Amino acid sequence: MQAQGLPAIMDISEYFVGQNDGGGQFECMHGPDECVGNLIELCAHNLTAQSVPLGWWHMDVCMQSDYTNIPDNAQGCAQQANLQWDPIVACSKDTQGDNLFAASIDVANNMGVDATPTIFINGQEYVGGPNDPLSAVCSAYTGTPPPGCNNAKKGPVRSNRKVCKF
């Protein structure tokens, strides 16, 4: 994400693994606090992606860097990413947040995702270490590569299923 020109060639979406009872009750892999954090992250994306591109992503990265304090760290992370907190938290406590979360879980389930993180690049599951995603994105991109791809290793996106569980 930090490589020069990379954000311009990527369309990032985030979906969460969980269970939805259909009545606004959700169950997450790591408990209720994770569900609250997921709702907040989805609302941040939904409300700010157009006005503050990638602000939601920076908020997510901040939250995940101190994952044991999710959701308590969300407001500080929103402020750090220059996002307005009040609309985000209001969404997360309203039916809008529930609808976003239900839709997110449906997408993850339909894609067969059952572990996190699971990453797809151009529809292919990315299987590689944390040091290789730049290479995978740059290799998958069919246009003129941005300058940030100059130092990326060349190679195909591998699609065999192997995921990490956290």
C-alpha positions in Angstrom: 0.0 0.0 0.0 2.9 2.3 0.6 4.7 1.8 -2.7 4.5 4.7 -5.1 1.4 4.6 -7.3 0.1 1.4 -5.8 -3.1 2.8 -4.3 -4.1 4.1 -7.8 -4.1 0.6 -9.3 -5.9 -1.2 -6.5 -9.6 -1.5 -5.5 -9.5 -2.8 -2.0 -12.5 -4.4 -0.3 -12.7 -6.0 3.1 -15.1 -8.7 4.2 -15.4 -10.4 7.5 -15.8 -14.0 8.6 -18.6 -14.6 11.0 -22.0 -16.0 11.6 -25.3 -14.0 11.2 -28.5 -15.2 12.8 -30.5 -13.0 10.5 -31.9 -11.0 13.3 -29.0 -8.6 13.9 -27.0 -10.9 16.1 -23.5 -11.8 14.9 -20.8 -14.2 16.1 -17.2 -13.7 15.3 -14.1 -16.0 15.5 -12.6 -14.0 18.3 -15.6 -13.0 20.3 -18.0 -10.0 20.7 -15.3 -7.3 20.7 -14.1 -8.4 17.2 -17.7 -8.1 16.0 -17.9 -4.5 17.3 -14.6 -3.7 15.7 -15.7 -5.3 12.4 -18.9 -3.2 12.4 -16.9 0.0 13.1 -14.4 -0.8 10.2 -17.3 -1.5 7.8 -19.0 1.7 8.7 -15.7 3.7 8.3 -15.3 2.2 4.9 -18.9 2.8 3.8 -19.0 6.4 5.1 -15.6 7.7 4.2 -14.2 5.8 1.2 -15.2 8.5 -1.3 -14.3 11.5 0.8 -11.1 10.3 2.4 -9.7 7.6 0.1 -7.9 4.9 2.1 -8.6 6.7 5.4 -10.7 3.6 6.4 -7.7 1.4 5.5 -5.3 3.5 7.7 -7.9 3.3 10.5 -8.0 -0.5 10.1 -4.3 -0.9 10.1 -4.1 1.2 13.3 -6.7 -0.9 15.0 -5.1 -4.1 14.0 -1.7 -3.0 15.2 -3.1 -3.0 18.7 -5.7 -5.8 18.1 -6.1 -6.7 21.8 -7.6 -3.2 22.4 -10.3 -3.5 19.7 -12.8 -1.8 19.8 -11.5 0.6 22.4 -8.8 1.9 20.1 -11.2 2.6 17.2 -11.9 6.3 18.0 -8.2 7.2 18.4 -7.5 5.3 15.1 -10.3 7.1 13.3 -8.9 10.5 14.5 -5.4 9.4 13.5 -6.7 8.6 10.0 -8.5 12.0 9.8 -12.0 10.4 9.9 -15.0 11.8 11.7 -15.8 9.5 14.6 -19.4 10.4 15.4 -21.0 9.2 12.1 -18.9 6.0 12.2 -19.9 5.0 15.7 -23.5 5.9 15.0 -23.5 3.7 11.9 -22.0 0.8 13.9 -24.8 1.0 16.5 -27.6 1.2 13.9 -29.3 -1.0 11.4 -27.0 0.4 8.7 -24.0 -1.3 10.5 -25.9 -4.5 10.9 -26.8 -4.5 7.2 -23.2 -3.8 6.2 -22.0 -6.6 8.5 -24.6 -9.1 7.2 -23.6 -8.3 3.6 -19.9 -8.7 4.4 -20.4 -12.1 6.0 -22.5 -13.2 3.0 -19.7 -12.2 0.6 -17.0 -14.0 2.6 -19.2 -17.1 2.9 -20.0 -17.1 -0.8 -16.2 -16.9 -1.6 -15.6 -19.9 0.7 -13.5 -17.9 3.1 -13.3 -19.5 6.5 -10.1 -18.1 8.0 -8.4 -14.7 8.3 -6.6 -13.2 6.7 -7.5 -14.6 3.3 -6.5 -12.3 0.4 -7.7 -12.4 -3.2 -5.9 -10.6 -6.0 -7.9 -10.4 -9.3 -10.1 -13.2 -8.1 -7.2 -15.5 -7.3 -6.4 -16.4 -3.7 -3.1 -15.0 -2.7 -0.9 -17.5 -1.0 2.4 -16.0 0.1 4.2 -14.4 3.0 3.7 -11.0 4.3 6.7 -9.7 2.3 5.3 -10.8 -1.1 2.0 -9.0 -1.7 3.6 -6.1 -3.6 5.0 -8.7 -6.1 1.7 -10.4 -6.4 -0.2 -7.2 -7.0 2.3 -5.9 -9.5 2.4 -9.2 -11.3 -1.4 -9.3 -11.5 -1.7 -5.8 -12.8 -2.1 -5.7 -16.6 -1.6 -1.9 -17.2 1.6 0.1 -17.0 3.1 -0.7 -13.6 3.4 2.3 -11.3 6.9 3.2 -10.0 6.3 1.3 -6.8 6.4 -1.9 -8.8 10.0 -1.4 -10.0 11.5 -3.3 -7.0 8.8 -6.0 -6.9 9.9 -9.6 -7.6 8.2 -11.0 -10.7 6.0 -14.0 -10.6 2.5 -15.3 -10.9 -0.2 -15.1 -8.3 -0.5 -18.6 -6.8 -3.9 -19.9 -6.2 -3.5 -23.1 -4.2 -5.5 -22.9 -1.0 -3.4 -22.3 2.1 -4.5 -19.8 4.7 -3.2 -18.5 7.9 -5.5 -18.4 11.0 -5.0 -15.8 13.6 
